[in-house]
């Protein structure tokens, strides 16, 4: 049996009506309406998230297929058998189901096993293909064992699949409900937010839609494992119709879903895909958009990129410092600059890493000495890679006239790191590095600057100032008279 494909788009179905018949499983939605559904998943109430997901997802379900709904825990605060069919399985029942889901209010207990068995019976699962899609928030102590029920249903069913969407279940509860899916060929997800809820229901309904018969054959070959964000080759064969493409996608999502894709070539030339930035198990698919079906799939494991940091052994004080790196590039990961042997939490400067792995450019510390470039993994607040480098004394010079008239403009020649924000300034000899009377910004493509002389006569200094304003790299006397 092939599962996981959407029905034909309406326009194409009309064109192909003589040769393609779109069938779908009978479906029962089983909605938890127990008291705990008043709690929140993320920022929204669980019961509201489920109702919204149902309204959106059933709109795309074939009206020629039967769909119904059962609610459990909707009436009694004490009963362990409170599970009732709210909408009988019926064709063109999409709007009725959506309206019924919107009216549910959290109230009683959650007799999951009873609810699943009654939903299966409502679909006549012993003699017809059927899919039961369960939303569950809690497993009551009085409930029968869902795993035992799943084994019993699987033995007696003609072709029954139970898809389970947990709503923020605790670990101890996951084992008790995941078996409903595992023992009937379905999938289990434990939703963490509204996006998970909607995506889980869309995938479950898509799996209940049968593909058209006599599909074209296709084949796909890709590496079994790749590294995050790496580029890899994909070989394929298939109809190579206009718009056919090779996709990488999370498993279980409907046909047409993708993270990224590339069009196939008529000559079957290898195609290249870039792996997702997040590690995990994905699918490579040959997707045929004219029929909106996936003709071939292969699982691919995206592994965490090794974490490394690379920097030159020596750099001049205040000079640009290029740091190459590799790593998972997770949210809030960063490269830090810190003194050698300083605590992991120490940092003189930090730049967040980027998803595409580009090298980062810092300004080297202005104080000579030994330092480290460090990769901070934000997930566990740990330094996962580091590289040591030496900051050498600054190599800078400054040359200008020994005397100048008040308010005049003079030209000053310089050499130095030419880092961002480096300046040539005129200051009194007793001023700190960060203070000045007049200033001109250095441009790396020019070896001199024009600077205005102070209006007040007296003794001054021409200075080359590091970009952070903390160090004087070179100086020369200037008398204003």
N, C-alpha and C positions, 0 to 999 in steps of 0.2 A: 504494500500500500504506500502511495506517495502522499505526503502531507506538506503543508507550508506554503501553498501558492494561493494567490488571489484569483478571483474570477476575472473573466475578460472585461475590459472597459466596455461600456454600453454600446458605443458606436461600432466597435470592432465586432462585438457579439452579433449585431444585426448583419453585418457583412458576411459573417461566417456561420450564420444560423443553420445552414443546411448540413454542416459537417461537424459543428462543435456544440455539445450540450454541457452546460455548466451545472454541476450538482454540488450539494453541500451537505455536511452532516446536520442532523437535527441537533439543536443547541439548547441547553438550559443554563441560564445564569443563576448561580446560587449565592445570594447576598446575605452577609452577616448583618443583622440588625439588632444585635445584643447591646446592652447598656454601654459596654466599653467602646462602641463605635462613636460615641460622643466625644471621645478623646481626639487629640490632634496628631496628624502625621505631617511633620513640618509645621507650616503655619495654618493649615486648614483642618477642619473636622474630617475624620475618616469617612463618615457616612456621606458627606457632601462631595468629597473627592470621588468616591465610587459612583455616585449618581451622575456627576458630570462626565466621568469617563464612559459610563454606559450610554448616555445620550449621544456622545460624539462617535463612539465606536460602532454602535448598531446601525447608524445611518448608512454605513457602507456595506452592511451585510445583505446578501441577496434576499429580496423579498419573496422569492420562490421557495426558500428554505424555511423550515419551521423553527421558530425561536420562542422560548418561554422563560419564566422567571419564578424562582422559589425564594422565599425569605425565611430565615430562622432567627429566633429570638425577638421577633417583632411584636409579640402579643403578651406573653406571660413572663413575669419576673421570677417564677419559681419552677416552671416546667422544663424537664430535660427532653421533651418530645415536641417542643414548639417549632415546628417546621412545616410550612404550608405553601402549596403552589399558588402564587399570586396571579400569574398569567399562564394559562395553559399553552403548550407548544402549538403554534399556529403559523401559517404562512402570512406574510405581510404584517407581522406582529411587532415590527421594529419600534414604531411610535408608541404602541401600547406598553411595551417593556420599559422604554425610556420614561414614560409618564409614571409608571408604577414605582420605578426606582427612586424617582424624585420625591415620592410621597412617604417613603419609609422614615420612621423615627426610631432612634435607639431606645431599647426598652428592657429586654429580658436576658436570659441566659443564651449560650451558644452551643446547641447540640449538633455539632458538625457532622458526625457519622450518620445520624438520622436524616439530616438534610440531604446529604449526597445520595443516600440510597433512595429516598423518595423522588429526587430529581431524576435519577437514572430510570426508575420505574415509570415516571411520567413520559419518558422518551421511548418506552418499550425497547430498552437497550438489549434485550435478549434476541430480538429479531431484526434490528435495524442499526445501521451506523449511527453513533451518537457521540456528542461531546458535551461534557459538563464542565463549566468554568466557575470555579469557586473563589469567592473573596472571603478571607477569614482573618479575624482580628484576635481571637482567643479560643483556647480549647478548654472546655469546662471539665471539672473533675468527675461529673456524673456522666460524661459522654462515653459512648462505646469506643472501642479502639479503631481509629480510622485505617490503620495498616491492615488489620484483619479484614475489615470491610473491603478494602481495595483488592485484596487477593480473591475474595469471594466474587466480587463484581467481575474481575478479569476472567475468572474461570467460566462464568455463566454468560458473558456478553458475546454478541456477534462481533462487534468492533467498537468498544467503548474507550474513549480517552477522557481522562480527568486532568484539566489544567488548573493549577492552584496559584493564587496570588495572595501571599501573606501581606499583612498590613503592619509592618514594624514588629514582627514576631520576635520573641526572645529565643535564644539558642535552644533552650530545653523544649520549646514548643515546635521548633522547625522540624525536628525529627518525627514528631507525631503527625504532621500534616504533609510533609514532602513525599512520604511514601504513597499517598494517594495518587500523585502524578507518576512517580517512578514505577509503580507496579502496573500502570495502565498505559504507559508509553507517552505520558504527557510531560509537561515542564512545570517546574516550581520556581517562582521568584519571590523574594522577600522585599517588597517595595519599601523604599525609604522616603519617598516624596510623591507628589502628584504626577510628576513625569513618569516615574516607575509604574504607577497604577495605570495610567493611560496607555503607556507602551506595552505593558503586560497584557492588558485586555485586547489591544489591537492585534498583537501577535497571536494570542489564543484564538480569536475569531478568524484570523487569516489562516491558521492551521486547520480550521474546520471547513474551509472552502476547498473543494476538490479541484484539481487542474483539469483542463480539457483533455480528451483522449488523443492518442496518436501524436504525442509531442515530438518535435524534432530531437534527434540525439545530439549530445554534446559531451565534451570531455575537457577537463582542466587539470593542469599540473603546476604546483608551486612548492617552494620549500616548506618543510614541516615546521621549521622554526626560523624566525627572523628577529632582529634586534629593533627596539623602539626607533621609529623615524627613519629606518634604513630603507634604501631602494632595492627592490628585488624583481627578478624576471618571472613572468607567468606565461606558460605555454597553454594552448587551448585548441580545441576543434569544435565545430558546430555549424549552424546554418550561415553564420556571418552575414546576417541580414542587416539592413540599414538601421543603425541605432543600437545594435547588439553591443554589450560591453561587459568587461570583466570588473567586478566590484570587490571591495573588502567591506565587511559589515559585521555587526554584532550578531551572533547566532540567534535564531528564533524570530527575527524581525520579518515583517511581510515582504513579499516580492516588491522590488523597486526601491527598498530602503538601501542606503549606502552611507559609508563614511567618505569614501572617494572611489572613483572609477576611471577607466580608460576605455575608449572605443576599440573594438576588435578590428583587425585588418583583413581585407579580402584574401590576401596572400598568406594569412596565418602567421605573420611575423610576430615574434615574441613582444610582449608588452611589459612595461615596467610600472610597478605600483610602489607607493611609499607607505611603509607600515605606520599605524597609528602611534601617537606619542604615549598612550597609556598601555601598559603591559596587560596581557590577558589572552583569552582564547577567542579567535575570530573565525569568520568563514570567508573563503574566496568563492565567488559565484560567477557563473556564466549566465547573464541576464538577457532575456529576449523580450524587449519592451512591447513589440507588436501583440504578443499574447499575454504580456505582463506575468511571465513565469520565469522561474529559475530552472535552467536545464541541467546544470551540473554544479556541485559544490565540493569544496575541500576545506577541512579544518586547518588552521594555521595558528601557531603559538607565537605571540609577540613577547619576547623576553626583555627584561630590564637591561638597559644599556649599561655597560661597565662604567664606573665612575672614575674619571682620571682628571688630573690638572697638570698643565704643562706651561712653563714660563722660562724665559732666558735666565742663565745663571747670574748675569750681571746687568744692571741698569743704572744709569746716572740718576742722581738725586733730582726729583721733580720732573723727570722725563716721562713720556708716554710709556706705559707698561702693558704689553699685550699678553693676555692670559687665555690660552686655548684649553678647552675642557670637553669632557663627555660625561653624560649622566642621565638620570631619568627626567630631568627638567620638569619636576612636579611643581605644583603651585607653591610659591614663596621660597623655593630653593634659590640659593644665591652663592656667588663667589665673594669671599672676604679676603682682605689684606690685613695681616696682623704681624706684630713682632714675633720672631722665632721664640718658641717655648712659652709664649703667652697662653693664658687659658683659652679654651675653645670658644668661650663667649666673647673674647676680646676681638675688636675690629677697629682698624683705622679708616677703612672704607669698605663699601659693599655694593654690588650691583646684582640685581636679579638675573638669573639665567634666562635664555630665550628658547623657544620651542625648536627652532631650526638649528641649534648648536653652534651659532656664530661665536667666534672669539670675542672676548670683552676687552676693552681698553680702559685702563686706570691711569692715574698720574702717580708715579712712584713716590714714596715718602721723601720728604726733604732732608731728613736726618740719615746720614750714612749708617749702615749696619746690616744685620741679617734679618730677613723677613720670610713670611710664608704666604702663599696664595692657597686658600682653602675652599673646598666645596662643602657648603652646609646643606644637609638634607633636612628640610623643614618638618617632614613627617615625624621623625624621631629626634629632632633637634640635636643632630650629631654631625661631626666633621667626618665625611666618608672618603675624602681624598685630599692630598696636599702636596705642594711643591715648594722647595726652598730657593731663595734667591738673595743676592747681595746688592744693596744699594751703595754705589760708589760715590765719593765726594763729587759735587757738581763741577761740570766742565763748562764754565761760562766766563765771558769777558765783556767789558763795556768801554767804549772810547768816544769822547766828545770834546768840545773845546774847554780849555781851562777857565776861560772867563766869558761872560755874556752880559748883554745889556738887559735891564729889567723889562719884562713883558715881551721880549723878543722870542722868536722861534728858532730853535737850533736843531741840527741833525745829529743823532747819536747812533754810532755803529755798535752792533752787539753780536755775540755768539752765545749759544746756550741750548737748553733742552727744547725751547719753543713749544712748551706744553700749553694746553688750553688755559687761558686767563693769566699767563705770564705777562709781566708788565715791566716797562722802563719808567722809573719815577724820579722826581727831584724831591729830596727831603733834607731837613736839617740833620746834622750828624747825631744829635741826641734823640731823634725820633725812633720809635720801634719799627720793626719790619713791616707792620701792617699800616703804618701812617705815612703820609706824603703831603707835599704841597701841590704838585701837578703830576699828571700821569698820562702815559700813552700805552695802548695795548700792542703787544708784539704780534706780528703776523709771520707765520712760518715761511711764507714765500718771499719775504723781504728781510734783508740783513741790516736794515736801519729803520729808525723811527724819527718822526719830527715831534718835538715836545716844546711846550710853551714855558718860558723861563718865569719864575716868580717876579712879582712887581716890586717886592721889597729887597733892597740890596743886602748883601751879606754872604756868609760862607755856607755852602750847601754840598750835597753829594748827589751824583748820578748813581742810581742803583738798578740792578737787575733783580726783580722780586719774583719768587716762586708763585705759582698760580693760587696757592691756598693762603698767600699773604703771611706765611710764618717764617720765611727764610730769605736772607739776602745772599744771592749767589755771586754777585760781583759789584764793585763800587769804584767810583772815581771822583776826585774833588772838583767842585765847580764854584767859582767866585762870581757873584752877581754885583756889577758896579757900573 
